[in-house]
Amino acid sequence: MSKVSYYTAEGLKKLREELNQLKDIERPKASQAIAEARDKGDLSENAEYDAAKEAQGLLEMKISKMEETLANARVIDESQLDTSKVLALSIVKIKNQANGMEMTYTLVAESEADLASGKISVNSPIGKGLLGKSVGEVAEIKVPNGIMKFDIIEISR
């Protein structure tokens, strides 16, 4: 059973570009490497040939997984987002109850997550803990060193 993933239009475009790069550039390179290794003689003792075949197999597996991801990808219409509770693509301002620090995160698909730019995966512990919460609620999130509590201050899009 395949898992549906939700993306921004920008994230889906980036995924398609990466797949095209693999198919149009990396795949021919892998075939060329196999052909060059094959031309060097006896295949039974040709480590270069074996390495090229293995690299091609890994590339094909990666292409296959990306094609499956794209087949199950859905673009979220950001204008239709409900800001009364935390959903994928919500921008959430939270306050750590332990130290009073306020943080703002955008919940995104796993492949779009980038902590440096404030984008966390909906599948991360914090992302999962925030989903479905409303302003004023407390999200209790299990982390390796215990439970962290965050006040939901603001939800926007």
Order of alpha helices (4+ residues) and beta strands (2+ residues): beta-alpha-alpha-alpha-beta-beta-beta-beta-alpha-beta-beta
